[in-house]
């Protein structure tokens, strides 16, 4: 464990119900201020609000919804930027040190992980510490294809070469996340609710004067996420098939939550190239399981997804991994995009 893990070990979901003494611990040491004053009174903008740096959109959404007018949020990943490939500027690294709180998700953006280490930021809320991670089960890449033949990969020299390149690419982009653990927890409304509770507790600890407001906003948001979970459960209950194909393996938690089977073209890394063997494997899966749609994303190329769909004579549609919101997103915020994803899945799986 790193020093970040030790510092955030105090920020747990039950902290929302803790007394003022526990909530005041972080305020007494108030990062980002020269005089050690509490609760982020200085703030990055000098307006008295708590200055928070969020790594990318799902973290930004939580901070804005829970923090409201009490927080000033800076996001490291601008709209339209593929978060996995983010590069951090020296100014952004400095902002991490100056912030009252940093909210991020370890293992998804290696540049962010490195910048937090380099910045010396003391007060962080790391999303995966508030829930549990699972192994990636997206069946992506040659070693994951259930319908693939191991001998087939051995015969395909280009597949072997591509697989080695994919592994190197995964390591470069941080997707070897602690033994293949999947970091895409925000796409499961239940797990995202657990992260929301942790972020709410972190905000309350950083700004105890407004702890009651953070607790109230956290409860409202988790209720909304519980309702969203119910919508997914009911909306997908009558699906005719449980298999869906996506560009990259981002929807494993969502699939597990609602009894679906995700098959991805790429692995956890959306930029990795699938081998010819993997593409043949996906064709077999699509034909065997009655797949009607190949899903692509808004922030990465749709070329491979469309090629696969054309070869199979089936449709394409957007299934948004919610790594950023742009004008091309199928909704204006997390809740709206998730509902658009639900409708896309219902149509593709025969549940509409």
N, C-alpha and C positions, 0 to 999 in steps of 0.2 A: 504493500500500500504506500501511496505517496503522502506527502504532508498535506496535500489538498484533501485526501480522504480523511485524514485525522481531523482537520479543522471542520469539515462538514459533517463529521460523525455526530456533532451535537444537534444538527438540524434534522429532526425526524418528524414524521407525520404527527405524533402525539404532541409535538411542541405547540400546536395551535391552542391546546388546552392548558398549557403550562402557565404558571404564575408570572407576575411582573418581574420577579427577580431573575428567573431563567431567561425571559425575553430580553432583559436589559444587558446581558453579557456582551453581546456584540456592540451595542451602542456605546458602552464604556470605552471600547477601543477604536470605534469609528474610523474605518479606513477612508482614505481620500481626503482627510482634513489634516492640516498641519498642527492644529492645537489639540487634537484628540477629542474634540466635541462630539456628542453622540447623535445618532439617528440621521446622519446625512444632512445636517442643517446647512452645511456649505453647499453641497451638491455641485455637479459639474457646471450647471448653469448659474449657480449662485442665487437660485430662486427659492431655496428652502426645501425643495423636493428631494427625495431619495434618488441618487444617481445610480442607475442600473445598466449594465451592459449585458445584452442577450446575444448568444452566438448565432442563432438563425431563427427563422419565422416561428416554429412551434414554441420556442422558449419566449420569444417576443410576445406572442399572443397571450401566454399565461401571465407574464408580468404586467402587460397592459390591462388585461381583464381584472386581475386581482389588485393591482396597484392603483389603478384609476388616476385621479388627480394628484395622488401623493407621490408619484414616481415620474422621473424623467428617464426615458429608455433610449439607449443607443444600440443599434443592431449591427453586428459585424458583417453580416451577409446581406448585401443589397438585393432588392427585388430583381429577379432575372438572372442572378448569379447561381450557378450550380454549386450548392454548398460543399460538396465533397472536394471540389477543386479550389476552394477559397485560398487566397494568399493574404496574409495579414501585413498591414503597413506598420512602420514604426509608431506612427501616431495612434493607431488602434491598440498596439501593445501598451503604449503609455496610458491610454484610457482605461485599460484593465486595472492598472495599478491605482489609478485615481478614483475608480468607481467605489461606491459604497457597497455594492453587491454585484457579483458576476454570476449569471445563470447560463449554464451550458450543458451539453450532452457529450460526455467523453466517448472517444472512439469513432465518432462520425466524421469529424473534421480535424485531421492531424495538425493543421496549421494553428487551429484554435488551442488544441491541447498544448502545443509547444509554446505558443504565445503566453498562455496563462502561467506556465512554468517559468518563462523568462521574465514575466512582468513582476513576479513576487506578490501577486494579488492574494490577499489573506482571506477574504470573505467571499466564498463561492458556494453556490448551490448547484450540485452536479446531478442531472436528472435521473441517471440510472441508479443512483444511490437510494432513490425513493420507491423503487419497484424491483422486479427481478428480470434478468435477461435470460433468453433461451438460445439454444443453438439455432443457426440458420437452417431452415427446413424447406427452402425454396426449390430444391432439386435442380439447382442451376449448375452448369459446368458438367464436364464429363463424368466426374466421380459421383454426382448426385442423381443422374438420370435413372429412374427405376426401370425404364423400358430399354435402356441402352445395354449393349454387350461390351464387357470389359475387353474381349479379344478385338472387338471392332476398333476400339481406341488405340490398341497396340498396332493395328494395321495402318492407322491413319497418321502418318508422320506429321502432317500439318496440324492435326488435332493435338498431338503431343506438344509440338512447339508452341501452339497457341495457349495450351493450358499452362505451360511454364511462364509465358508472358503474362497471363492473367494473374497468376500467383504473385508475380513481382509487382504488377499494377495494384493488386489488392493491398500489398504491404506498403506501397508508396502512398496510397490514399487512406491508410489506416483501417482498412476493412478486415484485417485479420483480427479484429477486436477481441482480444483476450481469448484465443482459441476458437474463433468462429462464432462468437456470440453476436446476435442480431441487435443493433442499436435502435431499430425503427419502432420504438415503443409507443410513440405518439399516435400511430395509426390504429391502435386499439383504444376505444374511448374509455374503457375501464382502467387500463394501465395509465393512460394520459390523465385520468382523474387522480390516480395515486401520485403522479408527478405534480399535478396542480396543488395537492395538499402539501407536498414537500416545499414547493416554491412559496406557497402562502405562509408556511411556518418560517421560512427563511426571511421573507419580507417583514414579518412581525418581529422577528428577532433583531433584524437590522434597524427597525423603526418602531420601537415599542409604544411610542405615543399614539400611533395609528393602528395598533395591533387589532383592535376590535373591528375596524373597517376591513382590514385584510382578511380576518376570519370570516366576516360576513360575506365578502365577495368570493372567497374560496368556496364557501358552502353553496352559494348561488351557482357558481360555475360547475361544481361537481354534480349538482342536481341536473344541470343542463346536459352534462356528459352522460349521466345515468339515463336520461330520457333518450339521448342519441343511441346509446347501447340498446335500449329497448326497441327503437325504430329499426336498427339493424337486425336484431333477433327476429322480430315479427316480419320484416320485409324480405328476409332471405329464407324463411321457414319452408316455403313451398317450392324451392328451387328444383328444377328438373335434373340438373347436373351440379356437381360440387367443384368442378375443376375450372380454373381460369389461368390464362397465360398473360404474363406481364413482362415489361421491358427488363426490370431488375427486381431483385428479391427484397422488396420493401414491405410486402404485405403479409409476412409470415404470422405476425401477432393477430392481425385482423382475421386471417384465414383460420387460425387455431381457435379464436374466440367464437366464430360462427360456423364451425364444422365444415370449412371449405378446404380445398387443396390448391395451393399456389404452385404454379410451374413458371419459372422465369427464364428469359432468354439469357440475360447476364446474371452474375451472382449478386452479392451485396454491393459490388461496385458497378454503377450504371454505365461506366465507360468501357468495361471489359468486352472483348469480342468473343462471341460464342464460336465453338468449333463446328465444322461440318457435321460431325457426329451428333453434337447437341441439337442442331437444327433438325436432323433426321429423327432424333428421339422425340422432339416436340411435335413433329408431324404425326408420328405414331400415336402419341398421347392425345392429340387433338381429335384424330379420327376415332380412336377407341372410346373416348369419353364424351364425344358429342360436343366438343368445344365450338362455339359459334363466333367468338370474338377474340382478337389479339389486342391487348391493351398497350397503349404507349403513354408517354409522359409529356409534360409541357416544357421541361427544362433540358431535355436531352433529345438527341436525334431519334426520329421515328422510322428511319430507313429500314432497319432490320425487322422491326415489327411489321411494317407494311409488306416487306418482301415475303415474310412467313405467311401472312394473311393471304397475299395474292397466290402463293403456291398452293394454299389449302382451299382457296375460293371462299374464304369467310370474311367477316367484317373486322374493322378496327374501330377503337373508341378510346377515349381518354380515361385513365384511372390515375388520379393525381396523388403522388406521394406526399404532397403538402410540405415540401421542403422550402417553398417560397411562394408568395402571392404576386402575380403579375396581371396585366390586363387580359392575358390569355387563360387565366385560371377559370375553372367552371364555378366560381363563387368568390365572394369578397372577403371571406374570413374562414377560419378553421371549420366552424359548424356548417357553413354553407357548402364548402367544398366536400366535406364528408357526406353530406346529404346527396350531392351530385354523384359522388362515388357510389353511394348506395343504389341510386337509380340506375347507374351504368351497370353495376353488378346484377341487379334484378333483371334487367333486360337481357344481359348476356347469359345468365344462368337459367332463364326461363321461369323466373319468379314474378315477373311483372304482370 
